Amino acid sequence: MAKLWQKNYTLDSMMEHFTVRNDYINDEELVLSDLIGSSAHARGLERIGILSSSECRVLLDGLKEIAELRKRDAFPITISDEDCHTAIEGYLTEKAGEAGKKIHTGRSRNDQVQTALRIYMREASLKLSEATLGSAASLIELAKNRDVPMPGRTHMQIAMPSSVALWSLSFAEELLEETGMLLSLYDVLNQSPLGAAASYGVTLPLDREYTANLMGFAKVQNNVLYANNSRGKFEAFFLDHAEYIALTLSKLAQDLMLFTLPEFGYFSLPRELCTGSSIMPQKKNPDGLELARSRTALIGSCSMRVKAIIKALPSGYNRDFQDTKEPLIEGYRTTEELVLIMTEMVDNLTVHPEALKKACVPELYATDRVMEKVLSGGNFRDSYRSVGLDLESVEAEDPVESLKKRASVGTTGNLGIEKDRSWLSALRKRVSDESSRLQGVYSALVPGITEVIL
């Protein structure tokens, strides 16, 4: 099909490549999202008399056929199409003739893309939340080692008594918090830009509330110019939240690299999760953990790319927005993969209690000695100085019993694991309920589609 903007000339081939670049490749990810938006738009056009009921039906049948083709990787998008939106309209026009030529009535490629991206990000938020909660669940399970002591560290040096459970739950709670933040963002993403057109709406009596409801959005994004100006900004919101999750896992990866060193021996990974050296036959390297750090940087760069693109753009549509698609999709896919591989590593981690107990050297208890003096009536500063000037007299104690002495909320003797499990359960229910709701929305619009990200 000719380009959606086609005029009475042929675009220079170099300009075609420059303006399209990888957009048609990235749009493989957006086909199903666009089908959902196009189905709602077709029904909206029928509602205001632009399409007859028979025209609408043949278009809906065509959208269903495209969905089936897409699932079999049999719906190609070429550089001459520019994007999936042209490819979809071309298929509908070939199948439905005049009706296919009407599908774009009242919308710009801008709000068409915006709607597809909003649907995509909405589901990406749920999928990433589900994966992250899986990682949190694995870390909570690791906390069954609640009586296994572990040296706490600051500045990477021996600090105070800790436990494997305290360590693992610190990451679990961070991921639960970040999932909650992502689900709060979901509420921002869950508004429909369809009907905004090229930023200023159209003179047709489009029922934006009706189409928003069909697509399962909580509301319409009201101001049509704001709907446009939020493009890129919402993508950056999503990528920032993804980066927070990645940063947590990067810290976890760094800890595991240290604690699986032979010199530490606190934990070990199975050889199946380690790679080898091209020259040293004995090596089993934790390359996955190292790449977790670098992938975190990659995810952060995706967020920065989007913000750099939209920085200082004038209001209204600008073609710059096209280049926010690639970092969005790359950032999401990379984060999801990172979460899943880190979950697998935690699931297969072996804990070595004896090595951990052995690491609980006398100096670990220096602060405990200070607290004992305080409880006996001494003031903190003099007690601190007294212990600090006589560290040789600090003796080790039973590391397991030491954990029980810490009874304040959130410490080794009062971890609150059940609270974490309840928190996890509540978040999982929210994700599950919303995912189920959207499955119903999608299948009602395009039979056969239950999710827009394959």
Backbone torsions as a table, in degrees:
resi	resn	phi	psi	omega
1	MET	NA	150.1	174.3
2	ALA	-64.7	158.4	179.2
3	LYS	-61.6	152.5	-177.2
4	LEU	-60.9	-25.4	-178.1
5	TRP	-101.5	9.7	-168.3
6	GLN	-51.6	133.7	175.5
7	LYS	-115.4	-160.1	-176.9
8	ASN	-92.7	42.0	175.3
9	TYR	-152.7	164.2	178.5
10	THR	-103.0	129.6	-177.7
11	LEU	-68.1	139.2	175.0
12	ASP	-54.6	135.8	-174.3
13	SER	-62.6	-37.5	178.5
14	MET	-67.4	-39.4	177.9
15	MET	-67.2	-35.5	177.2
16	GLU	-61.1	-47.3	179.6
17	HIS	-64.4	-40.4	-178.0
18	PHE	-66.2	-41.2	-175.8
19	THR	-80.8	-24.6	-179.8
20	VAL	-94.1	-47.8	-179.3
21	ARG	48.7	-119.0	-178.0
22	ASN	-97.6	10.7	-172.9
23	ASP	-61.5	-40.2	-178.4
24	TYR	-68.6	-26.7	176.3
25	ILE	-75.6	-46.0	178.1
26	ASN	-59.0	-33.1	-175.5
27	ASP	-70.3	-9.9	171.5
28	GLU	-55.0	-32.9	-178.7
29	GLU	-74.3	-18.7	-170.3
30	LEU	-106.1	1.3	-175.7
31	VAL	-58.2	-52.0	-176.3
32	LEU	-66.2	-35.6	175.9
33	SER	-62.2	-41.9	179.7
34	ASP	-66.1	-36.1	178.6
35	LEU	-62.1	-38.9	176.9
36	ILE	-63.1	-48.0	179.3
37	GLY	-63.7	-40.2	-178.9
38	SER	-69.2	-35.2	176.7
39	SER	-63.6	-44.7	178.1
40	ALA	-63.9	-41.2	-178.9
41	HIS	-64.7	-41.1	178.6
42	ALA	-61.3	-43.7	178.2
43	ARG	-64.5	-35.9	176.7
44	GLY	-66.2	-38.0	177.3
45	LEU	-67.6	-36.4	175.9
46	GLU	-65.0	-38.3	-177.7
47	ARG	-61.1	-32.8	-178.4
48	ILE	-103.7	12.0	172.4
49	GLY	85.5	7.4	177.3
50	ILE	-75.3	-36.6	175.2
51	LEU	-111.8	140.9	171.4
52	SER	-77.7	166.3	-179.8
53	SER	-62.8	-37.2	179.2
54	SER	-69.7	-38.1	176.9
55	GLU	-64.5	-41.9	179.8
56	CYS	-63.8	-40.6	-178.2
57	ARG	-64.2	-42.7	-178.8
58	VAL	-67.9	-32.8	176.4
59	LEU	-68.4	-41.9	179.0
60	LEU	-64.8	-36.6	176.0
61	ASP	-63.9	-40.1	178.6
62	GLY	-64.6	-39.6	178.3
63	LEU	-64.6	-38.0	176.7
64	LYS	-63.2	-41.6	178.9
65	GLU	-62.7	-41.2	178.9
66	ILE	-62.6	-39.6	178.9
67	ALA	-60.4	-42.8	179.4
68	GLU	-66.0	-40.1	177.7
69	LEU	-64.5	-42.6	-178.3
70	ARG	-61.9	-40.1	-179.3
71	LYS	-65.0	-23.6	177.9
72	ARG	-98.8	11.4	-176.3
73	ASP	55.4	37.3	-176.6
74	ALA	-116.9	24.3	176.1
75	PHE	-123.4	84.6	-175.3
76	PRO	-72.5	146.8	173.5
77	ILE	-121.4	124.7	-175.5
78	THR	-109.3	167.4	-179.8
79	ILE	-62.7	-30.2	179.0
80	SER	-70.3	-24.4	174.4
81	ASP	-71.7	-28.8	-172.3
82	GLU	78.5	-48.0	-177.0
83	ASP	-158.0	177.5	-178.1
84	CYS	-67.9	-26.0	-175.5
85	HIS	-66.8	-41.1	175.5
86	THR	-68.2	-41.7	-179.7
87	ALA	-61.3	-40.4	179.8
88	ILE	-67.3	-46.3	179.2
89	GLU	-63.2	-37.6	179.0
90	GLY	-62.3	-42.6	179.1
91	TYR	-63.6	-43.4	-178.9
92	LEU	-66.3	-37.8	179.5
93	THR	-67.1	-40.1	178.5
94	GLU	-65.4	-36.6	-177.7
95	LYS	-81.6	-42.1	-169.5
96	ALA	-111.4	-0.6	177.8
97	GLY	62.6	-123.2	-176.3
98	GLU	-59.2	-35.3	179.4
99	ALA	-62.6	-39.5	178.1
100	GLY	-62.4	-33.0	179.6
101	LYS	-73.6	-12.1	-179.0
102	LYS	-94.1	-13.2	-170.9
103	ILE	-61.8	-26.0	-176.8
104	HIS	-89.1	-1.5	-177.6
105	THR	-56.1	127.5	173.3
106	GLY	85.5	-2.4	177.9
107	ARG	-130.4	150.8	173.4
108	SER	-95.2	160.3	172.4
109	ARG	-60.6	-24.8	-180.0
110	ASN	-63.3	-54.8	-178.3
111	ASP	-75.2	-20.4	172.9
112	GLN	-65.9	-47.3	177.5
113	VAL	-65.3	-45.3	179.3
114	GLN	-54.3	-45.0	-177.8
115	THR	-65.6	-44.2	178.7
116	ALA	-61.9	-42.3	179.3
117	LEU	-66.1	-38.3	-179.5
118	ARG	-65.7	-41.5	177.2
119	ILE	-63.7	-43.3	179.8
120	TYR	-62.3	-48.3	-178.3
121	MET	-66.1	-34.8	178.6
122	ARG	-60.9	-47.0	179.7
123	GLU	-72.8	-36.3	177.5
124	ALA	-58.8	-37.2	178.3
125	SER	-62.8	-40.4	179.8
126	LEU	-71.4	-42.0	-179.5
127	LYS	-65.8	-41.9	179.1
128	LEU	-68.5	-36.0	175.7
129	SER	-62.3	-44.8	179.8
130	GLU	-60.9	-45.1	179.7
131	ALA	-64.4	-42.1	-178.4
132	THR	-66.3	-37.7	176.8
133	LEU	-66.5	-31.7	174.4
134	GLY	-63.3	-39.7	177.6
135	SER	-66.8	-42.3	177.5
136	ALA	-61.7	-40.2	179.5
137	ALA	-62.4	-39.6	178.8
138	SER	-64.6	-39.4	179.0
139	LEU	-69.5	-34.8	175.6
140	ILE	-66.8	-39.2	177.5
141	GLU	-63.5	-37.7	178.4
142	LEU	-62.6	-24.2	-179.6
143	ALA	-71.9	1.8	171.9
144	LYS	-62.1	-18.0	175.8
145	ASN	-82.9	48.0	-173.7
146	ARG	-70.0	-22.9	-179.5
147	ASP	-102.0	12.7	177.2
148	VAL	-95.4	113.0	-177.5
149	PRO	-70.9	161.6	-179.2
150	MET	-157.4	132.5	177.5
151	PRO	-63.8	127.5	170.2
152	GLY	-79.6	147.4	-175.6
153	ARG	-130.3	144.5	165.6
154	THR	-131.3	146.2	-174.6
155	HIS	55.0	22.9	-177.4
156	MET	69.1	5.4	179.4
157	GLN	-101.0	157.5	176.5
158	ILE	-53.1	133.0	-175.4
159	ALA	-126.6	-77.1	-175.5
160	MET	-145.0	164.1	179.8
161	PRO	-62.7	138.5	176.4
162	SER	-141.2	-169.1	178.1
163	SER	-147.2	161.8	176.1
164	VAL	-59.0	-38.8	-178.7
165	ALA	-65.7	-44.3	178.8
166	LEU	-60.7	-42.5	-179.9
167	TRP	-63.0	-49.5	-176.2
168	SER	-68.5	-37.8	-179.4
169	LEU	-70.4	-24.6	176.8
170	SER	-61.5	-40.8	178.2
171	PHE	-74.2	-38.4	179.3
172	ALA	-59.8	-46.9	-178.1
173	GLU	-67.1	-34.2	177.7
174	GLU	-64.5	-42.8	179.0
175	LEU	-68.0	-36.2	175.9
176	LEU	-63.5	-42.1	178.4
177	GLU	-62.0	-43.7	-177.7
178	GLU	-70.2	-31.8	174.3
179	THR	-66.0	-41.3	176.2
180	GLY	-60.2	-39.5	176.7
181	MET	-63.6	-41.6	179.7
182	LEU	-64.6	-38.2	178.4
183	LEU	-71.7	-27.6	172.1
184	SER	-67.8	-38.8	175.3
185	LEU	-63.5	-34.9	177.6
186	TYR	-52.0	-39.6	-179.8
187	ASP	-65.6	-28.9	176.0
188	VAL	-75.9	-42.2	-179.4
189	LEU	-67.4	-24.7	-170.5
190	ASN	-82.8	52.9	175.5
191	GLN	-139.3	142.3	-169.4
192	SER	-91.4	127.1	174.6
193	PRO	-90.9	-5.4	-174.8
194	LEU	-60.0	132.7	-177.5
195	GLY	103.8	-8.8	177.5
196	ALA	-75.3	-19.8	-178.2
197	ALA	55.8	-133.6	-175.1
198	ALA	-87.9	22.4	175.5
199	SER	116.5	-11.0	-171.5
200	TYR	-131.9	13.3	178.9
201	GLY	70.6	-175.2	178.5
202	VAL	-136.5	173.4	-177.6
203	THR	-84.9	-3.1	176.4
204	LEU	-75.3	150.5	-179.4
205	PRO	-82.0	57.8	-179.1
206	LEU	-61.6	136.2	177.6
207	ASP	-95.6	89.5	-175.0
208	ARG	-67.5	-33.9	178.0
209	GLU	-64.4	-39.5	-178.9
210	TYR	-62.8	-49.5	-178.2
211	THR	-68.8	-35.3	176.9
212	ALA	-61.4	-43.2	179.5
213	ASN	-64.4	-40.3	178.3
214	LEU	-59.3	-38.4	-177.5
215	MET	-84.9	1.1	176.3
216	GLY	80.4	15.4	177.4
217	PHE	-77.3	147.2	-179.5
218	ALA	-69.7	-28.5	-178.5
219	LYS	-163.3	172.5	171.4
220	VAL	-86.2	140.6	170.0
221	GLN	-77.2	107.2	-161.4
222	ASN	-61.4	-66.6	-173.2
223	ASN	-73.3	122.1	-172.7
224	VAL	-66.7	-31.0	177.9
225	LEU	-74.2	-37.7	175.2
226	TYR	-63.3	-39.0	178.5
227	ALA	-55.2	-42.5	176.9
228	ASN	-68.5	-47.7	-174.5
229	ASN	-66.8	-17.4	177.9
230	SER	-79.8	-9.9	178.3
231	ARG	-65.6	134.0	-173.7
232	GLY	90.4	-46.3	179.0
233	LYS	-64.8	-46.1	179.6
234	PHE	-65.6	-36.9	176.8
235	GLU	-62.7	-40.7	178.1
236	ALA	-65.9	-40.3	175.4
237	PHE	-53.7	-50.3	-176.8
238	PHE	-61.9	-46.6	-177.7
239	LEU	-66.8	-34.4	175.7
240	ASP	-61.7	-43.5	179.3
241	HIS	-66.6	-37.7	176.0
242	ALA	-62.7	-38.8	-179.5
243	GLU	-65.8	-36.1	177.9
244	TYR	-59.6	-44.0	177.9
245	ILE	-61.7	-44.6	-179.6
246	ALA	-63.3	-38.4	180.0
247	LEU	-63.0	-38.6	176.5
248	THR	-62.5	-44.9	-178.0
249	LEU	-71.4	-28.4	176.2
250	SER	-65.9	-40.9	176.6
251	LYS	-64.9	-41.6	176.5
252	LEU	-59.7	-43.8	179.5
253	ALA	-61.6	-42.3	-179.8
254	GLN	-63.7	-44.0	176.9
255	ASP	-58.6	-45.7	-178.0
256	LEU	-65.5	-34.0	176.1
257	MET	-61.8	-41.1	178.3
258	LEU	-69.3	-48.9	-169.6
259	PHE	-77.8	-11.5	174.1
260	THR	-97.1	-1.4	174.1
261	LEU	-60.4	143.2	177.3
262	PRO	-55.2	-33.2	-179.8
263	GLU	-66.1	-25.0	175.5
264	PHE	-96.6	-62.3	178.5
265	GLY	69.5	20.9	179.6
266	TYR	-67.2	-42.9	-177.6
267	PHE	-133.1	167.3	170.1
268	SER	-145.7	151.7	177.1
269	LEU	-105.4	147.4	176.3
270	PRO	-66.9	153.0	-177.6
271	ARG	-62.0	-25.7	179.6
272	GLU	-64.4	-18.0	179.0
273	LEU	-105.8	17.0	177.4
274	CYS	-126.6	149.9	177.6
275	THR	-106.6	179.2	-175.5
276	GLY	-117.2	179.6	178.3
277	SER	-101.7	146.9	178.7
278	SER	-77.3	-12.2	-177.2
279	ILE	-125.9	-28.8	-176.6
280	MET	-105.5	105.6	-171.7
281	PRO	-66.0	-18.7	-176.4
282	GLN	-84.0	-11.0	-169.0
283	LYS	-75.0	136.5	167.4
284	LYS	-129.5	100.4	-169.0
285	ASN	-96.9	139.3	176.7
286	PRO	-81.7	57.1	-175.2
287	ASP	-61.7	-30.7	178.2
288	GLY	-61.1	-38.0	178.5
289	LEU	-69.5	-39.3	178.1
290	GLU	-64.9	-42.0	-179.9
291	LEU	-70.5	-24.0	174.6
292	ALA	-60.9	-38.4	177.1
293	ARG	-65.5	-46.2	-176.4
294	SER	-70.7	-34.6	178.4
295	ARG	-66.9	-30.3	175.1
296	THR	-62.7	-41.2	176.7
297	ALA	-64.0	-39.2	179.0
298	LEU	-62.0	-43.8	179.8
299	ILE	-63.0	-42.7	177.1
300	GLY	-61.8	-35.6	180.0
301	SER	-69.0	-31.1	177.0
302	CYS	-62.9	-43.9	177.6
303	SER	-61.5	-44.9	-179.3
304	MET	-65.1	-36.0	178.7
305	ARG	-61.2	-45.7	-179.4
306	VAL	-62.6	-46.1	-177.7
307	LYS	-67.2	-33.8	177.1
308	ALA	-67.6	-34.8	-179.9
309	ILE	-68.3	-42.5	-173.6
310	ILE	-88.7	-9.5	-177.7
311	LYS	-59.9	126.0	173.7
312	ALA	68.1	17.1	173.6
313	LEU	-69.2	144.4	173.2
314	PRO	-71.3	160.4	179.3
315	SER	-69.0	160.6	-173.2
316	GLY	92.5	168.3	-177.2
317	TYR	-69.5	138.6	172.9
318	ASN	-135.5	142.6	-175.4
319	ARG	-63.9	-18.7	177.0
320	ASP	-50.7	-32.6	-176.7
321	PHE	-57.2	-28.7	-179.1
322	GLN	-54.7	-37.6	-174.4
323	ASP	-79.7	5.9	173.3
324	THR	-89.4	-13.6	-178.9
325	LYS	-64.6	-49.7	-173.8
326	GLU	-60.5	-49.5	178.0
327	PRO	-65.3	-30.5	176.5
328	LEU	-61.6	-52.3	-176.5
329	ILE	-66.9	-43.6	179.0
330	GLU	-62.8	-43.6	-179.3
331	GLY	-64.1	-42.5	178.8
332	TYR	-64.8	-50.9	-177.1
333	ARG	-61.9	-39.3	-179.4
334	THR	-67.3	-40.5	179.5
335	THR	-66.1	-44.4	179.8
336	GLU	-60.6	-44.5	179.4
337	GLU	-63.4	-40.9	178.0
338	LEU	-60.8	-46.3	-179.6
339	VAL	-60.6	-45.1	-176.4
340	LEU	-66.0	-41.5	-179.0
341	ILE	-71.1	-35.8	177.9
342	MET	-68.5	-33.9	175.5
343	THR	-62.9	-43.4	179.0
344	GLU	-62.6	-38.0	179.2
345	MET	-65.8	-43.0	178.3
346	VAL	-64.3	-41.2	-179.6
347	ASP	-61.4	-29.8	-175.1
348	ASN	-106.4	13.2	-179.3
349	LEU	-75.6	134.4	174.4
350	THR	-102.5	129.1	179.3
351	VAL	-95.2	136.3	179.8
352	HIS	-113.9	90.1	-174.2
353	PRO	-57.8	-39.3	-176.2
354	GLU	-65.9	-40.3	178.2
355	ALA	-65.3	-36.1	179.9
356	LEU	-69.3	-41.8	178.2
357	LYS	-64.4	-42.5	-179.4
358	LYS	-61.7	-30.3	-178.8
359	ALA	-74.2	-10.4	-178.7
360	CYS	-83.0	76.0	-175.8
361	VAL	-76.9	164.4	-175.4
362	PRO	-53.3	-42.0	-175.1
363	GLU	-59.4	-19.3	179.5
364	LEU	-61.3	-23.2	-173.5
365	TYR	-101.8	9.9	-177.5
366	ALA	-60.1	-44.5	-179.2
367	THR	-65.8	-34.1	176.6
368	ASP	-60.8	-38.0	179.0
369	ARG	-64.5	-37.9	177.0
370	VAL	-60.9	-45.4	-177.9
371	MET	-64.6	-34.9	176.9
372	GLU	-62.1	-42.0	178.3
373	LYS	-64.6	-38.5	178.3
374	VAL	-63.3	-45.0	179.6
375	LEU	-65.1	-22.4	178.1
376	SER	-88.1	4.0	174.9
377	GLY	112.4	-6.0	179.5
378	GLY	-78.0	158.9	174.7
379	ASN	-87.0	157.7	-172.8
380	PHE	-62.3	-45.9	-171.7
381	ARG	-64.4	-44.5	179.4
382	ASP	-68.2	-36.5	179.3
383	SER	-65.7	-41.8	178.3
384	TYR	-60.1	-45.9	-178.1
385	ARG	-65.5	-40.7	-178.5
386	SER	-61.5	-47.1	179.6
387	VAL	-67.7	-42.1	-177.9
388	GLY	-62.6	-29.5	-179.3
389	LEU	-89.0	-1.5	-178.5
390	ASP	-140.8	49.1	-175.6
391	LEU	-63.6	-24.1	-178.9
392	GLU	-63.8	-23.4	-177.5
393	SER	-85.7	-8.1	179.5
394	VAL	-71.8	124.8	-178.4
395	GLU	-108.9	154.0	174.9
396	ALA	-71.4	158.0	174.8
397	GLU	-132.8	175.1	178.5
398	ASP	-60.2	113.4	-173.9
399	PRO	-64.9	-31.4	179.8
400	VAL	-70.5	-44.4	178.0
401	GLU	-63.9	-33.0	179.0
402	SER	-61.4	-35.4	180.0
403	LEU	-63.2	-36.2	-176.1
404	LYS	-71.9	-21.7	-178.8
405	LYS	-69.2	-21.6	-178.1
406	ARG	-91.1	101.1	-171.1
407	ALA	-111.2	-3.7	177.9
408	SER	-64.8	155.1	-179.4
409	VAL	-54.9	129.5	175.2
410	GLY	87.6	1.0	179.1
411	THR	-96.2	179.3	-171.8
412	THR	-60.9	-27.3	179.6
413	GLY	-93.9	-0.1	-177.2
414	ASN	-152.6	63.8	-169.8
415	LEU	-71.0	-30.0	-178.1
416	GLY	74.1	38.0	-178.1
417	ILE	-61.6	-37.8	-179.2
418	GLU	-64.6	-34.9	175.8
419	LYS	-63.6	-40.9	179.0
420	ASP	-65.3	-39.7	178.6
421	ARG	-65.0	-38.7	177.7
422	SER	-66.5	-40.4	177.8
423	TRP	-60.8	-46.8	178.5
424	LEU	-59.6	-45.4	-178.3
425	SER	-62.3	-41.6	-179.2
426	ALA	-65.1	-42.3	179.4
427	LEU	-67.6	-40.8	178.6
428	ARG	-62.4	-38.6	178.8
429	LYS	-64.2	-41.2	179.7
430	ARG	-63.2	-43.7	179.3
431	VAL	-64.7	-44.4	-179.0
432	SER	-63.6	-44.8	-179.5
433	ASP	-62.4	-44.2	-177.7
434	GLU	-71.3	-37.0	177.8
435	SER	-63.5	-42.1	178.5
436	SER	-64.2	-40.5	178.7
437	ARG	-61.2	-44.9	-178.6
438	LEU	-67.9	-33.4	176.5
439	GLN	-58.5	-41.4	177.0
440	GLY	-65.9	-39.6	178.2
441	VAL	-61.9	-47.9	-176.4
442	TYR	-65.4	-46.0	-176.8
443	SER	-67.5	-27.3	176.1
444	ALA	-71.4	-33.5	-179.7
445	LEU	-80.8	-46.4	179.4
446	VAL	-134.8	97.9	-179.8
447	PRO	-52.1	133.7	-178.7
448	GLY	105.0	-21.0	177.4
449	ILE	-97.4	120.3	174.1
450	THR	-117.5	-12.3	175.1
451	GLU	-151.5	148.4	-174.9
452	VAL	-100.0	-7.8	176.1
453	ILE	-116.4	114.6	-177.3
454	LEU	-93.9	NA	NA
